[in-house]
Amino acid sequence: MQVMSNTFAPKKSVFLTLIMALFFILPLVGFYVDKGKLIQNPLLIAPFFLPFALLAWGYVNTKYCIENECFSYRSSFLKGSFSIKSIRKVVVNDTLWVGAKPALATKGMIISYNKFDEIYIAPTSNEALLDALIAVNPEIEVVIKS
């Protein structure tokens, strides 16, 4: 049996990048506004860096991988995998607003698998990932939104 392994990078939205910059800059502004209090108690700045750290974790760690007949994903604390043969339908260029979303942007892919499961991902190239999925399971129903 041939071992096939492909890793796909996530699409990163400009909005998320701006939010991360804001959460990074706010503590610095607070430091310059009241240096004395923050020097005496540096833990006061921790609540400002915590959201930045969580966003940065997902920003640098999100990836999608196809290995053999298995699709796996990872985005900060979200991770999982499922069989590509269990994929029933893929909706391309759409966004899922609720549910499992290991993604950093909109206009990605909604993958329906098993009987009722679905996940939203946003790779840099929807077409490349879709082609890799179809190469393993040509019976996937594909819906392309404009």
DACOR-V22032 format. One record per helix or strand of 3 or more residues. SS is the DSSP state (A for helix, B for strand). FROM is the first residue (numbers start at 0). TO is the last residue. Records with the same first field share a line. If there is no record, write none. Layout:
BEGIN
SS=FROM-TO / FROM-TO
END
This chain:
BEGIN
B=4-9 / 62-66 / 69-74 / 77-82 / 86-93 / 107-112 / 116-120 / 140-143
A=13-32 / 34-39 / 41-60 / 83-85 / 125-135
END
